[in-house]
Amino acid sequence: MRILFLFVLITFAGYAQSLHLGDLIANTKANNYEIKAKELEAKSKQSLVQSQKSDYYPYIDIGGQYAIQNKATAYGASEARSGFITAGIKIFDGGERSSLLKKSDYEYKASLLESSNFKNNKILELAQNYYALLKQKSFLQAVITKRDTLGYQLQRLKDFYKAGLTPREEVDRIQASYDASLYNIESIKLSIEQIKNALMLISGRTITDVSEDRLMEPKGEMPLEPLDSIKALTAQQNALEQGAKSIEASKYPTIKLEDTYTRSEYSKLSSPVAEEFLLPSQNTVTVSANMRLFDGGKRDKNKESLQYQKLSLESQKNYMLESQQSDFDLSKRRIEAVSAQLKSTKSSLNASKSTYESIKEQYEAGVVDYLSYLDALDQKIDSLARYKEALYEYEMAKALYYYYAGKNIEEYIQ
């Protein structure tokens, strides 16, 4: 029983331990339903590539026929039953199969890149929620500290009030601040649960607690790599180009080689000698060529449509490249701004801590009133909250910086 209890305890401890950002990203890749849907879409495109390759292989057809004639020829039969098997292969098609195969391959690559881009967006969303959770946890700890401090002072004042050493007004004011902190705690707890639910939906993992992981500091000028969504547009353009080539190839003749073997049975012969003229089996080898000379301009218009679609994608790609460059530049400036804010809030926190300790001693000695004490306490708590907020905003800024640089965020976790 003790061994069993120890096993359950170890299992529970492992399950309830704090999750790292890298753990959440790994779970997101493995469990997120939307990411799985995108990956399945890519696999469907891969199957189409394999389907297109099969067009190079020989084909085999099989069939049968039953015919009744009300008037048979002198050497024919009124009823005939036949079965056939045909094996054939395309010898020449002007490059249409090659273009269609390349088109399917580019569509598959585009689907893979779209899946990768969606996954990177989910990881960015996860990282933002992760640092938002840490920020709310720091807020909660600050308000809990304020509540405990106020609770101590409230009990102290109640004792003084009973002894007639302090006015009721001071007790009520501290009580109001204490009750407000209780409300703030519950409000922050609700916010934390909402963020945990968002993280659970993204990662597919129940969130009990998270560790405090940081991202690496950016070093030097990081080269910008196009986002996978932009690369997907390039692959789609290539697919459209191959589609246009396949249309152009359809203007050339298609040459096929076929071998057909037929087996026949006849009944109700028109004359006794008809059986000698009706062949029970036949093997036919044919080479055929086919091309369309006129289609009313349909192929040209289809090709023109694909060219316009390609130009449209080019315009979208140029916009997205400029947008990524702009977002990347802004992310660098955001890092600089939040870094300055972090230094400022840290100085403010140190100053408010010193002020609070001084006011606290004076308040407990009766030198200053409760209003000065509450103001000093609020300043200390607010300074701590602003510092923690800036700290996690800085991590969010780094996550955006690496994302818009076209990098994988998980590679930069310390």
Long-range contacts (C-beta under 8 A, 24 or more apart in sequence): 15-208, 16-208, 16-209, 17-209, 18-208, 18-209, 18-210, 18-211, 19-205, 19-207, 19-208, 19-209, 19-210, 19-211, 20-210, 20-211, 20-213, 20-413, 21-127, 21-130, 21-210, 21-211, 21-213, 21-410, 21-413, 22-213, 22-410, 22-413, 23-205, 24-126, 24-130, 24-199, 24-202, 24-203, 24-205, 24-210, 25-123, 25-126, 25-127, 25-203, 25-409, 25-410, 27-203, 27-204, 27-205, 28-119, 28-122, 28-123, 28-126, 28-202, 28-203, 28-204, 29-119, 29-123, 30-204, 31-203, 31-204, 31-205, 32-119, 32-122, 32-202, 32-203, 32-204, 33-204, 34-118, 34-122, 35-115, 35-118, 35-119, 35-122, 38-114, 38-115, 38-118, 38-119, 39-115, 41-111, 41-114, 41-115, 42-108, 42-111, 42-112, 42-114, 42-115, 44-111, 45-104, 45-107, 45-108, 45-110, 45-111, 45-112, 46-108, 48-104, 48-107, 48-108, 49-101, 49-104, 49-105, 49-108, 51-104, 52-97, 52-100, 52-101, 52-104, 53-101, 55-90, 55-97, 55-100, 55-101, 56-90, 56-97, 57-89, 58-87, 58-88, 58-89, 59-87, 59-88, 59-89, 60-85, 60-86, 60-87, 61-85, 61-86, 61-88, 62-86, 72-268, 72-269, 72-270, 72-274, 73-270, 74-270, 74-271, 74-274, 75-270, 75-271, 75-273, 75-274, 75-277, 75-278, 76-269, 76-270, 76-274, 76-277, 76-278, 77-266, 77-267, 77-268, 77-269, 77-270, 77-274, 77-278, 78-267, 78-268, 78-269, 78-270, 79-266, 79-267, 79-268, 80-264, 80-265, 80-266, 80-267, 81-264, 81-265, 81-266, 82-262, 82-263, 82-264, 82-265, 83-262, 83-263, 83-264, 84-260, 84-261, 84-262, 84-263, 85-260, 85-261, 86-258, 86-259, 86-260, 86-261, 87-258, 87-259, 88-256, 88-257, 88-258, 88-259, 89-256, 89-257, 90-254, 90-255, 90-256, 91-255, 91-256, 91-257, 91-287, 92-252, 92-253, 92-254, 92-255, 93-249, 93-252, 93-254, 93-255, 94-249, 94-250, 94-251, 94-252, 94-253, 94-254, 95-245, 95-246, 95-249, 95-252, 96-246, 96-249, 96-250, 96-252, 96-254, 98-249, 99-242, 99-243, 99-245, 99-246, 99-249, 100-242, 100-243, 100-246, 102-238, 102-242, 103-239, 103-242, 103-243, 103-246, 104-239, 106-235, 106-236, 106-238, 106-239, 106-242, 107-235, 107-236, 107-239, 109-235, 110-232, 110-233, 110-235, 110-236, 110-239, 111-232, 113-228, 113-229, 113-231, 113-232, 113-235, 114-228, 114-229, 114-232, 116-228, 117-227, 117-228, 117-229, 117-232, 120-227, 120-228, 120-403, 120-408, 120-409, 122-202, 123-408, 123-409, 123-410, 124-399, 124-400, 124-403, 124-409, 125-202, 126-199, 126-202, 126-203, 127-396, 127-399, 127-409, 128-396, 128-399, 129-195, 129-198, 129-199, 129-202, 130-199, 130-210, 131-392, 131-393, 131-395, 131-396, 131-399, 132-195, 132-392, 132-396, 133-192, 133-195, 133-196, 133-199, 133-207, 133-210, 134-210, 134-212, 134-392, 135-388, 135-389, 135-392, 135-393, 136-188, 136-191, 136-192, 136-195, 137-192, 138-384, 138-385, 138-388, 138-389, 138-391, 138-392, 139-188, 139-385, 139-388, 139-389, 140-185, 140-188, 140-189, 140-192, 142-381, 142-384, 142-385, 142-388, 143-181, 143-184, 143-185, 143-188, 143-381, 144-185, 145-381, 146-181, 146-377, 146-378, 146-381, 147-178, 147-181, 147-182, 147-185, 149-377, 150-174, 150-177, 150-178, 150-181, 150-377, 151-178, 153-373, 154-178, 157-370, 170-369, 170-370, 173-370, 173-371, 173-374, 174-370, 174-374, 177-374, 213-413, 213-414, 214-395, 214-413, 214-414, 215-395, 215-398, 215-399, 215-402, 215-409, 215-412, 215-413, 215-414, 216-398, 216-412, 216-413, 216-414, 217-398, 218-332, 218-335, 218-398, 218-401, 218-402, 222-401, 222-405, 222-407, 223-405, 224-324, 224-325, 224-328, 224-404, 224-405, 224-406, 225-405, 225-406, 225-407, 226-321, 226-324, 226-406, 227-320, 227-324, 227-404, 227-406, 228-406, 229-320, 230-317, 230-320, 230-321, 230-324, 233-313, 233-316, 233-317, 233-320, 234-317, 236-313, 237-310, 237-313, 237-314, 237-317, 240-306, 240-307, 240-309, 240-310, 240-313, 241-306, 241-310, 243-306, 244-303, 244-306, 244-307, 244-310, 247-299, 247-302, 247-303, 247-306, 248-299, 248-303, 250-292, 250-299, 251-291, 251-292, 251-299, 252-291, 253-289, 253-290, 253-291, 254-289, 254-290, 254-291, 255-287, 255-288, 255-289, 256-287, 256-288, 256-290, 257-285, 257-286, 257-287, 258-285, 258-286, 258-287, 258-288, 259-283, 259-284, 259-285, 259-286, 260-284, 260-285, 260-286, 324-404, 324-406, 327-400, 327-404, 328-401, 328-404, 328-405, 331-397, 331-400, 331-401, 331-403, 331-404, 332-401, 334-397, 334-400, 334-401, 335-394, 335-397, 335-398, 335-401, 338-390, 338-393, 338-394, 338-397, 339-394, 341-390, 341-393, 342-387, 342-390, 342-391, 342-394, 344-390, 345-383, 345-386, 345-387, 345-389, 345-390, 346-387, 348-383, 348-386, 348-387, 349-380, 349-383, 349-384, 349-386, 349-387, 351-383, 352-376, 352-379, 352-380, 352-382, 352-383, 352-384, 353-380, 353-383, 355-379, 355-380, 356-380
